[in-house]
Amino acid sequence: MSQEQTSAEAKNQEAALPKEDAQKQLEEARSKAAGFLANWQRAEADFINYKKRAEQEKGDTAQRTLAALVLELLPVLDDLERGFLSLPPELSGLTWIEGIQLIYRKLRAILERQGLTEVKTRGQPFEPTLHEAVRFADGEEGIVLAELQKGYRLSERVLRPALVVVGKGKEEEEEKENV
């Protein structure tokens, strides 16, 4: 009987071992699966972040390229505007002058569609981020009196600050304060 008991106990132990081994293997497999899932989720999040970063960089590059092109075209706009201001009145009605003015307006319209806007100057408070003071003159203190060169923004970024004359106050008032 002892042999039968021993063989029965051995069979029970053998039956228990595979069950315990299977349970261990199942737990290990679950643990590995959870690790793989976590790694996959991190990789997916990293890829999504990479795509967003790449799109942002692509947009920034396009914006910088556009800004560089517009900066190159601004002197052309300035020259055309100065030319129109110095145009003798007897030439203003000629068709070729009107054709050049039409080209100027089309160029301005194209640049405006791309987000180009003029910086407001005359009568505005002096703002160092938008204006560059070239001279000071008698006038209301801190207010832009005249514009020497137009300033421009591209979207929200200042491409070129406006060159302006800023009021420094009245000389008579300064003399009274000094006396």
Buried (B, 14 or more C-beta within 10 A) or exposed (E): EEEEEEEEEEEEEEEEEEEEEEEEEEEEEEEEEEEEEEEEEEEEEEEEEEEEEEEEEEEEEEBEEBBEEBEEEBEEBEEBEEEEEEBEEEEEEEEEBEEBBEEBEEBBEEBEEEBBBEBBBEEBEBBEEBBBBBEBEBBBBEBBBBBEBBBBBBEEEBBBBBBBBBBBBEEEEEEEEEE
